[in-house]
Amino acid sequence: MISDEQLNEYRISGERIRVVRDGLESNDIKGIVLAWDETQVMVRRPNKRVVKLDRNYLFQPFSEPRPQPEDL
């Protein structure tokens, strides 16, 4: 689970992130962190829609390479 400190860094910097939900890259969510609570994170996608995601997914900066499916 991603820490509150890391989420706060992403929110303050406005850095674009990638949320890896499974092995398919097409299912990744890209956007910026808006808010979070104990179980969910709100991310604004490039099309301005907001999605709620579970905190147990892999959150990483968009600039980093995506992990390989066997690493998940």
C-alpha positions in Angstrom: 0.0 0.0 0.0 1.3 3.5 -0.9 2.1 5.7 2.1 0.4 9.0 2.9 3.8 10.8 2.6 4.4 9.5 -1.0 0.8 10.5 -2.0 1.3 13.9 -0.5 4.6 14.3 -2.5 2.8 13.4 -5.7 -0.1 15.8 -4.9 2.1 18.8 -4.1 4.4 18.4 -7.1 1.5 17.8 -9.5 3.6 15.0 -11.0 1.8 12.7 -13.4 1.5 9.2 -12.1 0.7 5.7 -13.5 -1.5 3.3 -11.5 -0.8 -0.3 -12.5 -3.8 -2.4 -11.9 -2.9 -5.6 -13.6 -0.7 -7.0 -16.3 -2.3 -5.1 -19.2 -0.8 -1.7 -20.0 -4.2 -0.6 -21.5 -5.7 -0.9 -18.0 -3.3 1.5 -16.4 -4.7 4.8 -15.1 -2.6 7.9 -15.8 -3.2 11.3 -14.0 -2.5 13.4 -11.0 -3.3 12.7 -7.3 -6.1 14.8 -5.9 -7.0 13.3 -2.5 -7.0 10.1 -0.5 -8.3 8.3 2.6 -7.4 5.0 4.3 -8.5 2.8 1.4 -8.9 4.9 -1.8 -7.0 7.5 -3.9 -8.7 10.0 -6.2 -6.8 10.6 -9.4 -7.7 13.2 -12.1 -7.2 11.7 -15.6 -6.1 13.9 -18.6 -9.7 14.1 -19.8 -10.6 15.8 -16.5 -12.5 12.8 -15.1 -11.8 11.8 -11.6 -11.5 8.1 -10.6 -11.3 6.4 -7.2 -8.7 3.7 -7.0 -7.7 1.2 -4.3 -4.5 2.1 -2.4 -3.2 -1.4 -2.9 -2.5 -0.9 -6.6 1.1 0.0 -7.7 1.5 3.8 -7.9 4.6 5.1 -9.8 5.7 8.3 -11.6 4.7 8.2 -15.2 8.3 9.0 -16.2 9.5 5.6 -14.8 9.3 2.5 -17.1 6.3 0.3 -16.4 7.1 -2.9 -14.6 7.0 -6.2 -16.6 3.9 -8.3 -16.0 6.0 -11.1 -14.4 7.2 -8.6 -11.8 3.6 -7.8 -10.7 
